[in-house]
Amino acid sequence: MPSAPPPDEWVHARRQEIGERIREARRTARLSQEALAERAGMDRQAINRIELGRQAAYVDNLLRIAYALGLPLADLVR
């Protein structure tokens, strides 16, 4: 039988860590949120919410962001 799911605080903290990695990678690539959103085929506000950890990112969006940054997905979610 699987164990209980992680507490909400843990999930939120991990979401924020992933958002911070995305922000760091975006800045390293010298991209604005607008430019990353355009490359990823997303909305700038969605990028902002993901970077701040306010929005859960679907795997599809994480894949788009990783591709737009030229990084393996694993680098963003490690």
All heavy atoms as a GROMACS GRO file, in nm:
protein
  622
    1MET      N    1   0.085  -0.117   0.000
    1MET     CA    2   0.000   0.000   0.000
    1MET      C    3   0.090   0.124   0.000
    1MET      O    4   0.185   0.134   0.077
    1MET     CB    5  -0.090  -0.002   0.124
    1MET     CG    6  -0.171   0.124   0.134
    1MET     SD    7  -0.319   0.114   0.236
    1MET     CE    8  -0.419   0.000   0.146
    2PRO      N    9   0.062   0.223  -0.086
    2PRO     CA   10   0.143   0.345  -0.090
    2PRO      C   11   0.127   0.426   0.039
    2PRO      O   12   0.024   0.422   0.105
    2PRO     CB   13   0.089   0.422  -0.210
    2PRO     CG   14  -0.036   0.355  -0.253
    2PRO     CD   15  -0.045   0.223  -0.184
    3SER      N   16   0.233   0.500   0.068
    3SER     CA   17   0.227   0.586   0.186
    3SER      C   18   0.140   0.708   0.156
    3SER      O   19   0.104   0.734   0.042
    3SER     CB   20   0.367   0.629   0.227
    3SER     OG   21   0.426   0.703   0.123
    4ALA      N   22   0.111   0.783   0.259
    4ALA     CA   23   0.028   0.903   0.244
    4ALA      C   24   0.100   1.005   0.157
    4ALA      O   25   0.223   1.010   0.154
    4ALA     CB   26  -0.001   0.962   0.382
    5PRO      N   27   0.025   1.088   0.084
    5PRO     CA   28   0.089   1.191   0.002
    5PRO      C   29   0.162   1.292   0.090
    5PRO      O   30   0.129   1.308   0.208
    5PRO     CB   31  -0.028   1.256  -0.071
    5PRO     CG   32  -0.148   1.223   0.009
    5PRO     CD   33  -0.121   1.094   0.079
    6PRO      N   34   0.262   1.360   0.033
    6PRO     CA   35   0.336   1.460   0.112
    6PRO      C   36   0.244   1.574   0.154
    6PRO      O   37   0.145   1.603   0.087
    6PRO     CB   38   0.444   1.509   0.017
    6PRO     CG   39   0.402   1.468  -0.119
    6PRO     CD   40   0.308   1.352  -0.104
    7PRO      N   41   0.276   1.638   0.265
    7PRO     CA   42   0.193   1.750   0.310
    7PRO      C   43   0.196   1.866   0.210
    7PRO      O   44   0.293   1.882   0.136
    7PRO     CB   45   0.255   1.791   0.443
    7PRO     CG   46   0.386   1.724   0.451
    7PRO     CD   47   0.388   1.612   0.353
    8ASP      N   48   0.091   1.944   0.210
    8ASP     CA   49   0.080   2.056   0.116
    8ASP      C   50   0.198   2.152   0.126
    8ASP      O   51   0.242   2.205   0.024
    8ASP     CB   52  -0.050   2.132   0.140
    8ASP     CG   53  -0.172   2.054   0.093
    8ASP    OD1   54  -0.156   1.958   0.015
    8ASP    OD2   55  -0.283   2.090   0.135
    9GLU      N   56   0.250   2.175   0.247
    9GLU     CA   57   0.363   2.268   0.263
    9GLU      C   58   0.484   2.219   0.184
    9GLU      O   59   0.557   2.297   0.126
    9GLU     CB   60   0.402   2.284   0.411
    9GLU     CG   61   0.291   2.326   0.504
    9GLU     CD   62   0.210   2.208   0.556
    9GLU    OE1   63   0.265   2.102   0.588
    9GLU    OE2   64   0.087   2.223   0.560
   10TRP      N   65   0.506   2.088   0.187
   10TRP     CA   66   0.619   2.030   0.116
   10TRP      C   67   0.602   2.049  -0.034
   10TRP      O   68   0.697   2.086  -0.104
   10TRP     CB   69   0.630   1.880   0.149
   10TRP     CG   70   0.744   1.812   0.083
   10TRP    CD1   71   0.874   1.806   0.127
   10TRP    CD2   72   0.741   1.740  -0.041
   10TRP    NE1   73   0.951   1.734   0.039
   10TRP    CE2   74   0.871   1.693  -0.065
   10TRP    CE3   75   0.641   1.711  -0.132
   10TRP    CZ2   76   0.904   1.618  -0.178
   10TRP    CZ3   77   0.673   1.637  -0.245
   10TRP    CH2   78   0.804   1.591  -0.266
   11VAL      N   79   0.484   2.025  -0.083
   11VAL     CA   80   0.456   2.041  -0.227
   11VAL      C   81   0.478   2.186  -0.267
   11VAL      O   82   0.542   2.215  -0.369
   11VAL     CB   83   0.314   1.994  -0.262
   11VAL    CG1   84   0.278   2.028  -0.405
   11VAL    CG2   85   0.300   1.845  -0.236
   12HIS      N   86   0.427   2.279  -0.189
   12HIS     CA   87   0.443   2.421  -0.221
   12HIS      C   88   0.591   2.460  -0.220
   12HIS      O   89   0.637   2.534  -0.309
   12HIS     CB   90   0.364   2.508  -0.124
   12HIS     CG   91   0.370   2.653  -0.157
   12HIS    ND1   92   0.308   2.707  -0.269
   12HIS    CD2   93   0.434   2.756  -0.098
   12HIS    CE1   94   0.334   2.837  -0.275
   12HIS    NE2   95   0.410   2.869  -0.172
   13ALA      N   96   0.667   2.411  -0.123
   13ALA     CA   97   0.810   2.443  -0.116
   13ALA      C   98   0.884   2.390  -0.239
   13ALA      O   99   0.969   2.459  -0.296
   13ALA     CB  100   0.871   2.385   0.012
   14ARG      N  101   0.852   2.270  -0.281
   14ARG     CA  102   0.915   2.212  -0.401
   14ARG      C  103   0.876   2.292  -0.526
   14ARG      O  104   0.959   2.316  -0.614
   14ARG     CB  105   0.875   2.066  -0.419
   14ARG     CG  106   0.941   1.973  -0.322
   14ARG     CD  107   1.091   1.958  -0.349
   14ARG     NE  108   1.109   1.892  -0.476
   14ARG     CZ  109   1.200   1.925  -0.567
   14ARG    NH1  110   1.284   2.023  -0.544
   14ARG    NH2  111   1.208   1.862  -0.681
   15ARG      N  112   0.751   2.335  -0.533
   15ARG     CA  113   0.706   2.415  -0.647
   15ARG      C  114   0.786   2.545  -0.654
   15ARG      O  115   0.826   2.590  -0.761
   15ARG     CB  116   0.556   2.445  -0.632
   15ARG     CG  117   0.494   2.498  -0.756
   15ARG     CD  118   0.350   2.535  -0.742
   15ARG     NE  119   0.273   2.452  -0.651
   15ARG     CZ  120   0.151   2.481  -0.609
   15ARG    NH1  121   0.091   2.590  -0.651
   15ARG    NH2  122   0.088   2.403  -0.525
   16GLN      N  123   0.811   2.606  -0.538
   16GLN     CA  124   0.890   2.730  -0.534
   16GLN      C  125   1.034   2.704  -0.576
   16GLN      O  126   1.093   2.785  -0.648
   16GLN     CB  127   0.885   2.791  -0.395
   16GLN     CG  128   0.752   2.855  -0.364
   16GLN     CD  129   0.750   2.918  -0.226
   16GLN    OE1  130   0.791   2.857  -0.128
   16GLN    NE2  131   0.702   3.041  -0.220
   17GLU      N  132   1.093   2.591  -0.534
   17GLU     CA  133   1.229   2.558  -0.574
   17GLU      C  134   1.239   2.543  -0.726
   17GLU      O  135   1.335   2.591  -0.787
   17GLU     CB  136   1.274   2.428  -0.507
   17GLU     CG  137   1.297   2.440  -0.359
   17GLU     CD  138   1.324   2.304  -0.295
   17GLU    OE1  139   1.358   2.207  -0.367
   17GLU    OE2  140   1.309   2.294  -0.173
   18ILE      N  141   1.143   2.476  -0.785
   18ILE     CA  142   1.143   2.458  -0.930
   18ILE      C  143   1.129   2.594  -0.998
   18ILE      O  144   1.200   2.623  -1.095
   18ILE     CB  145   1.031   2.361  -0.973
   18ILE    CG1  146   1.064   2.219  -0.923
   18ILE    CG2  147   1.011   2.364  -1.125
   18ILE    CD1  148   0.949   2.121  -0.932
   19GLY      N  149   1.041   2.678  -0.948
   19GLY     CA  150   1.026   2.813  -1.003
   19GLY      C  151   1.154   2.893  -0.996
   19GLY      O  152   1.189   2.964  -1.091
   20GLU      N  153   1.226   2.880  -0.886
   20GLU     CA  154   1.354   2.951  -0.872
   20GLU      C  155   1.456   2.900  -0.973
   20GLU      O  156   1.532   2.979  -1.030
   20GLU     CB  157   1.407   2.935  -0.729
   20GLU     CG  158   1.327   3.013  -0.627
   20GLU     CD  159   1.366   2.980  -0.483
   20GLU    OE1  160   1.471   2.917  -0.460
   20GLU    OE2  161   1.289   3.019  -0.393
   21ARG      N  162   1.458   2.769  -0.997
   21ARG     CA  163   1.550   2.715  -1.097
   21ARG      C  164   1.516   2.767  -1.236
   21ARG      O  165   1.605   2.798  -1.315
   21ARG     CB  166   1.546   2.563  -1.096
   21ARG     CG  167   1.619   2.505  -0.978
   21ARG     CD  168   1.645   2.357  -0.997
   21ARG     NE  169   1.690   2.305  -0.870
   21ARG     CZ  170   1.611   2.240  -0.783
   21ARG    NH1  171   1.486   2.217  -0.812
   21ARG    NH2  172   1.660   2.198  -0.668
   22ILE      N  173   1.388   2.775  -1.265
   22ILE     CA  174   1.346   2.828  -1.396
   22ILE      C  175   1.388   2.973  -1.408
   22ILE      O  176   1.443   3.014  -1.511
   22ILE     CB  177   1.194   2.811  -1.415
   22ILE    CG1  178   1.159   2.662  -1.430
   22ILE    CG2  179   1.144   2.892  -1.536
   22ILE    CD1  180   1.011   2.631  -1.424
   23ARG      N  181   1.366   3.052  -1.304
   23ARG     CA  182   1.406   3.193  -1.307
   23ARG      C  183   1.557   3.207  -1.327
   23ARG      O  184   1.603   3.287  -1.409
   23ARG     CB  185   1.364   3.264  -1.178
   23ARG     CG  186   1.402   3.413  -1.178
   23ARG     CD  187   1.369   3.484  -1.048
   23ARG     NE  188   1.227   3.476  -1.020
   23ARG     CZ  189   1.174   3.410  -0.916
   23ARG    NH1  190   1.251   3.348  -0.829
   23ARG    NH2  191   1.044   3.408  -0.897
   24GLU      N  192   1.636   3.129  -1.254
   24GLU     CA  193   1.781   3.134  -1.267
   24GLU      C  194   1.825   3.098  -1.409
   24GLU      O  195   1.911   3.165  -1.467
   24GLU     CB  196   1.847   3.040  -1.168
   24GLU     CG  197   1.839   3.086  -1.024
   24GLU     CD  198   1.890   2.980  -0.926
   24GLU    OE1  199   1.964   2.889  -0.968
   24GLU    OE2  200   1.853   2.988  -0.807
   25ALA      N  201   1.766   2.992  -1.464
   25ALA     CA  202   1.801   2.950  -1.599
   25ALA      C  203   1.760   3.056  -1.701
   25ALA      O  204   1.834   3.083  -1.797
   25ALA     CB  205   1.733   2.817  -1.631
   26ARG      N  206   1.645   3.117  -1.681
   26ARG     CA  207   1.599   3.223  -1.772
   26ARG      C  208   1.695   3.341  -1.768
   26ARG      O  209   1.733   3.395  -1.872
   26ARG     CB  210   1.457   3.267  -1.734
   26ARG     CG  211   1.405   3.384  -1.817
   26ARG     CD  212   1.265   3.423  -1.779
   26ARG     NE  213   1.249   3.466  -1.642
   26ARG     CZ  214   1.286   3.585  -1.593
   26ARG    NH1  215   1.344   3.674  -1.672
   26ARG    NH2  216   1.264   3.616  -1.466
   27ARG      N  217   1.733   3.380  -1.649
   27ARG     CA  218   1.825   3.494  -1.636
   27ARG      C  219   1.963   3.461  -1.692
   27ARG      O  220   2.027   3.547  -1.754
   27ARG     CB  221   1.834   3.537  -1.490
   27ARG     CG  222   1.708   3.606  -1.442
   27ARG     CD  223   1.717   3.647  -1.299
   27ARG     NE  224   1.600   3.724  -1.259
   27ARG     CZ  225   1.571   3.755  -1.135
   27ARG    NH1  226   1.650   3.716  -1.036
   27ARG    NH2  227   1.463   3.825  -1.107
   28THR      N  228   2.010   3.339  -1.670
   28THR     CA  229   2.138   3.296  -1.726
   28THR      C  230   2.134   3.303  -1.878
   28THR      O  231   2.232   3.342  -1.943
   28THR     CB  232   2.173   3.153  -1.680
   28THR    OG1  233   2.188   3.154  -1.538
   28THR    CG2  234   2.302   3.103  -1.743
   29ALA      N  235   2.018   3.267  -1.935
   29ALA     CA  236   2.000   3.274  -2.080
   29ALA      C  237   1.973   3.417  -2.128
   29ALA      O  238   1.958   3.440  -2.248
   29ALA     CB  239   1.885   3.183  -2.122
   30ARG      N  240   1.966   3.510  -2.033
   30ARG     CA  241   1.941   3.652  -2.063
   30ARG      C  242   1.809   3.671  -2.138
   30ARG      O  243   1.802   3.745  -2.237
   30ARG     CB  244   2.057   3.714  -2.139
   30ARG     CG  245   2.184   3.716  -2.060
   30ARG     CD  246   2.298   3.774  -2.139
   30ARG     NE  247   2.421   3.761  -2.066
   30ARG     CZ  248   2.488   3.863  -2.012
   30ARG    NH1  249   2.443   3.984  -2.027
   30ARG    NH2  250   2.599   3.842  -1.946
   31LEU      N  251   1.708   3.603  -2.085
   31LEU     CA  252   1.574   3.615  -2.143
   31LEU      C  253   1.481   3.683  -2.045
   31LEU      O  254   1.488   3.659  -1.925
   31LEU     CB  255   1.517   3.476  -2.175
   31LEU     CG  256   1.585   3.394  -2.283
   31LEU    CD1  257   1.527   3.253  -2.287
   31LEU    CD2  258   1.571   3.461  -2.418
   32SER      N  259   1.392   3.764  -2.096
   32SER     CA  260   1.285   3.820  -2.014
   32SER      C  261   1.177   3.713  -2.001
   32SER      O  262   1.177   3.613  -2.076
   32SER     CB  263   1.226   3.943  -2.081
   32SER     OG  264   1.164   3.907  -2.205
   33GLN      N  265   1.085   3.734  -1.910
   33GLN     CA  266   0.972   3.642  -1.899
   33GLN      C  267   0.894   3.641  -2.030
   33GLN      O  268   0.847   3.536  -2.074
   33GLN     CB  269   0.880   3.681  -1.783
   33GLN     CG  270   0.938   3.650  -1.648
   33GLN     CD  271   0.844   3.687  -1.536
   33GLN    OE1  272   0.746   3.759  -1.554
   33GLN    NE2  273   0.872   3.637  -1.417
   34GLU      N  274   0.881   3.756  -2.090
   34GLU     CA  275   0.810   3.769  -2.218
   34GLU      C  276   0.877   3.685  -2.325
   34GLU      O  277   0.810   3.612  -2.400
   34GLU     CB  278   0.805   3.916  -2.260
   34GLU     CG  279   0.725   3.942  -2.385
   34GLU     CD  280   0.577   3.949  -2.359
   34GLU    OE1  281   0.536   3.986  -2.249
   34GLU    OE2  282   0.501   3.915  -2.452
   35ALA      N  283   1.010   3.694  -2.335
   35ALA     CA  284   1.083   3.619  -2.437
   35ALA      C  285   1.073   3.468  -2.412
   35ALA      O  286   1.055   3.391  -2.506
   35ALA     CB  287   1.229   3.663  -2.441
   36LEU      N  288   1.085   3.427  -2.287
   36LEU     CA  289   1.072   3.284  -2.255
   36LEU      C  290   0.932   3.235  -2.288
   36LEU      O  291   0.915   3.129  -2.347
   36LEU     CB  292   1.105   3.258  -2.108
   36LEU     CG  293   1.085   3.113  -2.062
   36LEU    CD1  294   1.168   3.016  -2.145
   36LEU    CD2  295   1.118   3.101  -1.913
   37ALA      N  296   0.833   3.314  -2.252
   37ALA     CA  297   0.695   3.276  -2.281
   37ALA      C  298   0.673   3.259  -2.430
   37ALA      O  299   0.611   3.162  -2.474
   37ALA     CB  300   0.599   3.381  -2.224
   38GLU      N  301   0.727   3.351  -2.508
   38GLU     CA  302   0.712   3.342  -2.654
   38GLU      C  303   0.780   3.216  -2.707
   38GLU      O  304   0.721   3.143  -2.787
   38GLU     CB  305   0.773   3.466  -2.719
   38GLU     CG  306   0.750   3.472  -2.868
   38GLU     CD  307   0.800   3.603  -2.928
   38GLU    OE1  308   0.774   3.709  -2.869
   38GLU    OE2  309   0.863   3.597  -3.034
   39ARG      N  310   0.901   3.189  -2.662
   39ARG     CA  311   0.973   3.069  -2.708
   39ARG      C  312   0.901   2.941  -2.667
   39ARG      O  313   0.906   2.842  -2.740
   39ARG     CB  314   1.113   3.065  -2.648
   39ARG     CG  315   1.211   3.158  -2.710
   39ARG     CD  316   1.348   3.135  -2.650
   39ARG     NE  317   1.446   3.222  -2.708
   39ARG     CZ  318   1.576   3.208  -2.692
   39ARG    NH1  319   1.623   3.108  -2.619
   39ARG    NH2  320   1.660   3.291  -2.747
   40ALA      N  321   0.839   2.943  -2.550
   40ALA     CA  322   0.772   2.824  -2.498
   40ALA      C  323   0.627   2.811  -2.544
   40ALA      O  324   0.562   2.712  -2.516
   40ALA     CB  325   0.777   2.825  -2.344
   41GLY      N  326   0.578   2.914  -2.614
   41GLY     CA  327   0.439   2.911  -2.659
   41GLY      C  328   0.342   2.923  -2.543
   41GLY      O  329   0.236   2.861  -2.542
   42MET      N  330   0.380   3.005  -2.446
   42MET     CA  331   0.300   3.024  -2.326
   42MET      C  332   0.271   3.171  -2.304
   42MET      O  333   0.321   3.257  -2.376
   42MET     CB  334   0.373   2.965  -2.204
   42MET     CG  335   0.395   2.816  -2.212
   42MET     SD  336   0.498   2.753  -2.076
   42MET     CE  337   0.393   2.791  -1.936
   43ASP      N  338   0.196   3.199  -2.200
   43ASP     CA  339   0.161   3.334  -2.161
   43ASP      C  340   0.264   3.384  -2.058
   43ASP      O  341   0.308   3.309  -1.973
   43ASP     CB  342   0.021   3.324  -2.098
   43ASP     CG  343  -0.034   3.458  -2.061
   43ASP    OD1  344  -0.077   3.530  -2.150
   43ASP    OD2  345  -0.034   3.488  -1.940
   44ARG      N  346   0.302   3.512  -2.067
   44ARG     CA  347   0.401   3.566  -1.974
   44ARG      C  348   0.353   3.554  -1.829
   44ARG      O  349   0.431   3.524  -1.739
   44ARG     CB  350   0.432   3.713  -2.004
   44ARG     CG  351   0.549   3.765  -1.917
   44ARG     CD  352   0.547   3.915  -1.896
   44ARG     NE  353   0.427   3.968  -1.838
   44ARG     CZ  354   0.400   3.968  -1.706
   44ARG    NH1  355   0.483   3.915  -1.619
   44ARG    NH2  356   0.288   4.021  -1.661
   45GLN      N  357   0.225   3.576  -1.805
   45GLN     CA  358   0.173   3.566  -1.668
   45GLN      C  359   0.187   3.424  -1.614
   45GLN      O  360   0.212   3.406  -1.495
   45GLN     CB  361   0.026   3.611  -1.660
   45GLN     CG  362   0.007   3.759  -1.681
   45GLN     CD  363  -0.014   3.795  -1.829
   45GLN    OE1  364   0.001   3.713  -1.918
   45GLN    NE2  365  -0.048   3.921  -1.854
   46ALA      N  366   0.173   3.324  -1.701
   46ALA     CA  367   0.191   3.185  -1.657
   46ALA      C  368   0.336   3.162  -1.616
   46ALA      O  369   0.362   3.098  -1.513
   46ALA     CB  370   0.150   3.088  -1.767
   47ILE      N  371   0.430   3.215  -1.692
   47ILE     CA  372   0.572   3.202  -1.656
   47ILE      C  373   0.595   3.268  -1.521
   47ILE      O  374   0.661   3.211  -1.433
   47ILE     CB  375   0.663   3.266  -1.764
   47ILE    CG1  376   0.650   3.194  -1.898
   47ILE    CG2  377   0.809   3.272  -1.717
   47ILE    CD1  378   0.704   3.053  -1.903
   48ASN      N  379   0.540   3.386  -1.502
   48ASN     CA  380   0.554   3.457  -1.376
   48ASN      C  381   0.499   3.375  -1.259
   48ASN      O  382   0.564   3.361  -1.156
   48ASN     CB  383   0.486   3.593  -1.384
   48ASN     CG  384   0.497   3.672  -1.257
   48ASN    OD1  385   0.406   3.669  -1.173
   48ASN    ND2  386   0.608   3.740  -1.239
   49ARG      N  387   0.381   3.322  -1.274
   49ARG     CA  388   0.319   3.243  -1.166
   49ARG      C  389   0.399   3.116  -1.136
   49ARG      O  390   0.413   3.078  -1.020
   49ARG     CB  391   0.174   3.209  -1.201
   49ARG     CG  392   0.081   3.330  -1.196
   49ARG     CD  393  -0.065   3.290  -1.211
   49ARG     NE  394  -0.092   3.224  -1.337
   49ARG     CZ  395  -0.133   3.285  -1.448
   49ARG    NH1  396  -0.153   3.416  -1.449
   49ARG    NH2  397  -0.157   3.216  -1.558
   50ILE      N  398   0.452   3.052  -1.240
   50ILE     CA  399   0.533   2.931  -1.219
   50ILE      C  400   0.662   2.968  -1.147
   50ILE      O  401   0.703   2.900  -1.052
   50ILE     CB  402   0.560   2.861  -1.354
   50ILE    CG1  403   0.430   2.800  -1.408
   50ILE    CG2  404   0.668   2.754  -1.339
   50ILE    CD1  405   0.438   2.753  -1.552
   51GLU      N  406   0.728   3.076  -1.190
   51GLU     CA  407   0.853   3.116  -1.125
   51GLU      C  408   0.832   3.151  -0.978
   51GLU      O  409   0.919   3.125  -0.895
   51GLU     CB  410   0.914   3.237  -1.197
   51GLU     CG  411   0.980   3.202  -1.328
   51GLU     CD  412   1.055   3.319  -1.390
   51GLU    OE1  413   1.050   3.433  -1.337
   51GLU    OE2  414   1.118   3.296  -1.494
   52LEU      N  415   0.718   3.207  -0.945
   52LEU     CA  416   0.688   3.244  -0.807
   52LEU      C  417   0.632   3.128  -0.724
   52LEU      O  418   0.612   3.142  -0.604
   52LEU     CB  419   0.590   3.361  -0.804
   52LEU     CG  420   0.642   3.493  -0.861
   52LEU    CD1  421   0.530   3.595  -0.866
   52LEU    CD2  422   0.759   3.544  -0.779
   53GLY      N  423   0.606   3.016  -0.789
   53GLY     CA  424   0.551   2.901  -0.719
   53GLY      C  425   0.404   2.914  -0.688
   53GLY      O  426   0.350   2.840  -0.607
   54ARG      N  427   0.338   3.006  -0.753
   54ARG     CA  428   0.194   3.029  -0.729
   54ARG      C  429   0.105   2.941  -0.814
   54ARG      O  430  -0.014   2.930  -0.789
   54ARG     CB  431   0.160   3.175  -0.756
   54ARG     CG  432   0.222   3.267  -0.655
   54ARG     CD  433   0.178   3.409  -0.679
   54ARG     NE  434   0.242   3.496  -0.581
   54ARG     CZ  435   0.267   3.623  -0.603
   54ARG    NH1  436   0.230   3.679  -0.717
   54ARG    NH2  437   0.326   3.695  -0.512
   55GLN      N  438   0.163   2.881  -0.918
   55GLN     CA  439   0.086   2.797  -1.008
   55GLN      C  440   0.158   2.665  -1.026
   55GLN      O  441   0.278   2.662  -1.050
   55GLN     CB  442   0.072   2.865  -1.145
   55GLN     CG  443   0.004   2.780  -1.250
   55GLN     CD  444  -0.010   2.855  -1.382
   55GLN    OE1  445  -0.037   2.974  -1.383
   55GLN    NE2  446   0.008   2.786  -1.492
   56ALA      N  447   0.086   2.557  -1.013
   56ALA     CA  448   0.143   2.426  -1.043
   56ALA      C  449   0.165   2.418  -1.193
   56ALA      O  450   0.079   2.457  -1.272
   56ALA     CB  451   0.048   2.316  -0.997
   57ALA      N  452   0.282   2.373  -1.232
   57ALA     CA  453   0.315   2.363  -1.374
   57ALA      C  454   0.287   2.222  -1.424
   57ALA      O  455   0.337   2.125  -1.368
   57ALA     CB  456   0.461   2.399  -1.396
   58TYR      N  457   0.207   2.212  -1.527
   58TYR     CA  458   0.184   2.084  -1.590
   58TYR      C  459   0.314   2.036  -1.654
   58TYR      O  460   0.398   2.117  -1.694
   58TYR     CB  461   0.077   2.095  -1.699
   58TYR     CG  462  -0.060   2.126  -1.647
   58TYR    CD1  463  -0.121   2.248  -1.673
   58TYR    CD2  464  -0.129   2.034  -1.569
   58TYR    CE1  465  -0.249   2.276  -1.626
   58TYR    CE2  466  -0.256   2.062  -1.521
   58TYR     CZ  467  -0.315   2.182  -1.549
   58TYR     OH  468  -0.439   2.210  -1.500
   59VAL      N  469   0.329   1.906  -1.664
   59VAL     CA  470   0.449   1.850  -1.725
   59VAL      C  471   0.467   1.906  -1.866
   59VAL      O  472   0.580   1.938  -1.906
   59VAL     CB  473   0.444   1.696  -1.727
   59VAL    CG1  474   0.559   1.637  -1.805
   59VAL    CG2  475   0.444   1.642  -1.584
   60ASP      N  476   0.360   1.920  -1.940
   60ASP     CA  477   0.370   1.975  -2.076
   60ASP      C  478   0.436   2.113  -2.074
   60ASP      O  479   0.523   2.142  -2.157
   60ASP     CB  480   0.232   1.988  -2.141
   60ASP     CG  481   0.168   1.855  -2.170
   60ASP    OD1  482   0.227   1.750  -2.136
   60ASP    OD2  483   0.056   1.855  -2.225
   61ASN      N  484   0.396   2.198  -1.980
   61ASN     CA  485   0.454   2.332  -1.972
   61ASN      C  486   0.599   2.327  -1.927
   61ASN      O  487   0.682   2.404  -1.977
   61ASN     CB  488   0.372   2.422  -1.881
   61ASN     CG  489   0.240   2.460  -1.944
   61ASN    OD1  490   0.222   2.452  -2.065
   61ASN    ND2  491   0.145   2.501  -1.863
   62LEU      N  492   0.632   2.239  -1.834
   62LEU     CA  493   0.771   2.224  -1.792
   62LEU      C  494   0.858   2.178  -1.909
   62LEU      O  495   0.971   2.225  -1.926
   62LEU     CB  496   0.783   2.127  -1.675
   62LEU     CG  497   0.729   2.176  -1.542
   62LEU    CD1  498   0.732   2.065  -1.439
   62LEU    CD2  499   0.807   2.298  -1.492
   63LEU      N  500   0.806   2.088  -1.990
   63LEU     CA  501   0.879   2.042  -2.109
   63LEU      C  502   0.900   2.158  -2.206
   63LEU      O  503   1.009   2.174  -2.262
   63LEU     CB  504   0.803   1.927  -2.177
   63LEU     CG  505   0.806   1.794  -2.103
   63LEU    CD1  506   0.704   1.699  -2.163
   63LEU    CD2  507   0.945   1.734  -2.106
   64ARG      N  508   0.798   2.239  -2.226
   64ARG     CA  509   0.810   2.355  -2.316
   64ARG      C  510   0.914   2.454  -2.264
   64ARG      O  511   0.994   2.508  -2.340
   64ARG     CB  512   0.675   2.426  -2.330
   64ARG     CG  513   0.576   2.352  -2.411
   64ARG     CD  514   0.447   2.430  -2.420
   64ARG     NE  515   0.357   2.362  -2.512
   64ARG     CZ  516   0.230   2.342  -2.486
   64ARG    NH1  517   0.175   2.387  -2.377
   64ARG    NH2  518   0.155   2.278  -2.574
   65ILE      N  519   0.911   2.479  -2.134
   65ILE     CA  520   1.006   2.573  -2.074
   65ILE      C  521   1.148   2.520  -2.086
   65ILE      O  522   1.240   2.592  -2.125
   65ILE     CB  523   0.968   2.602  -1.927
   65ILE    CG1  524   0.837   2.682  -1.921
   65ILE    CG2  525   1.081   2.674  -1.855
   65ILE    CD1  526   0.777   2.691  -1.782
   66ALA      N  527   1.167   2.392  -2.053
   66ALA     CA  528   1.301   2.332  -2.062
   66ALA      C  529   1.352   2.340  -2.206
   66ALA      O  530   1.469   2.376  -2.230
   66ALA     CB  531   1.297   2.188  -2.013
   67TYR      N  532   1.268   2.307  -2.302
   67TYR     CA  533   1.306   2.312  -2.443
   67TYR      C  534   1.343   2.455  -2.483
   67TYR      O  535   1.445   2.478  -2.549
   67TYR     CB  536   1.193   2.259  -2.531
   67TYR     CG  537   1.228   2.256  -2.677
   67TYR    CD1  538   1.304   2.154  -2.730
   67TYR    CD2  539   1.184   2.358  -2.762
   67TYR    CE1  540   1.336   2.152  -2.865
   67TYR    CE2  541   1.216   2.357  -2.896
   67TYR     CZ  542   1.292   2.254  -2.948
   67TYR     OH  543   1.324   2.253  -3.081
   68ALA      N  544   1.262   2.551  -2.441
   68ALA     CA  545   1.288   2.692  -2.476
   68ALA      C  546   1.418   2.742  -2.414
   68ALA      O  547   1.484   2.830  -2.470
   68ALA     CB  548   1.170   2.779  -2.428
   69LEU      N  549   1.457   2.685  -2.300
   69LEU     CA  550   1.582   2.724  -2.235
   69LEU      C  551   1.700   2.640  -2.282
   69LEU      O  552   1.814   2.668  -2.245
   69LEU     CB  553   1.567   2.710  -2.082
   69LEU     CG  554   1.473   2.810  -2.015
   69LEU    CD1  555   1.446   2.768  -1.872
   69LEU    CD2  556   1.532   2.951  -2.022
   70GLY      N  557   1.672   2.536  -2.360
   70GLY     CA  558   1.779   2.449  -2.408
   70GLY      C  559   1.838   2.362  -2.300
   70GLY      O  560   1.955   2.330  -2.300
   71LEU      N  561   1.754   2.323  -2.204
   71LEU     CA  562   1.798   2.243  -2.090
   71LEU      C  563   1.718   2.113  -2.081
   71LEU      O  564   1.602   2.110  -2.121
   71LEU     CB  565   1.776   2.319  -1.959
   71LEU     CG  566   1.854   2.448  -1.940
   71LEU    CD1  567   1.807   2.519  -1.814
   71LEU    CD2  568   2.002   2.418  -1.930
   72PRO      N  569   1.780   2.010  -2.024
   72PRO     CA  570   1.701   1.890  -1.994
   72PRO      C  571   1.600   1.922  -1.883
   72PRO      O  572   1.631   1.998  -1.791
   72PRO     CB  573   1.803   1.788  -1.946
   72PRO     CG  574   1.937   1.846  -1.968
   72PRO     CD  575   1.920   1.993  -1.991
   73LEU      N  576   1.484   1.863  -1.891
   73LEU     CA  577   1.382   1.884  -1.787
   73LEU      C  578   1.437   1.852  -1.650
   73LEU      O  579   1.407   1.922  -1.553
   73LEU     CB  580   1.258   1.799  -1.818
   73LEU     CG  581   1.147   1.804  -1.715
   73LEU    CD1  582   1.094   1.945  -1.697
   73LEU    CD2  583   1.035   1.709  -1.755
   74ALA      N  584   1.520   1.751  -1.640
   74ALA     CA  585   1.574   1.709  -1.510
   74ALA      C  586   1.651   1.822  -1.441
   74ALA      O  587   1.651   1.830  -1.319
   74ALA     CB  588   1.667   1.588  -1.528
   75ASP      N  589   1.713   1.912  -1.517
   75ASP     CA  590   1.785   2.024  -1.456
   75ASP      C  591   1.691   2.120  -1.384
   75ASP      O  592   1.732   2.187  -1.290
   75ASP     CB  593   1.863   2.102  -1.562
   75ASP     CG  594   1.988   2.028  -1.610
   75ASP    OD1  595   2.014   1.915  -1.562
   75ASP    OD2  596   2.057   2.083  -1.697
   76LEU      N  597   1.567   2.125  -1.427
   76LEU     CA  598   1.472   2.218  -1.366
   76LEU      C  599   1.402   2.157  -1.246
   76LEU      O  600   1.359   2.229  -1.156
   76LEU     CB  601   1.367   2.263  -1.469
   76LEU     CG  602   1.420   2.338  -1.591
   76LEU    CD1  603   1.305   2.372  -1.683
   76LEU    CD2  604   1.497   2.461  -1.550
   77VAL      N  605   1.388   2.026  -1.244
   77VAL     CA  606   1.309   1.963  -1.138
   77VAL      C  607   1.390   1.876  -1.045
   77VAL      O  608   1.334   1.806  -0.961
   77VAL     CB  609   1.191   1.880  -1.197
   77VAL    CG1  610   1.095   1.970  -1.272
   77VAL    CG2  611   1.242   1.769  -1.286
   78ARG      N  612   1.520   1.880  -1.052
   78ARG     CA  613   1.605   1.794  -0.967
   78ARG      C  614   1.582   1.820  -0.820
   78ARG      O  615   1.532   1.910  -0.770
   78ARG     CB  616   1.752   1.810  -1.002
   78ARG     CG  617   1.805   1.950  -0.983
   78ARG     CD  618   1.950   1.959  -1.022
   78ARG     NE  619   1.983   2.091  -1.067
   78ARG     CZ  620   2.007   2.193  -0.984
   78ARG    NH1  621   2.006   2.174  -0.857
   78ARG    NH2  622   2.032   2.313  -1.031
   0.00000   0.00000   0.00000
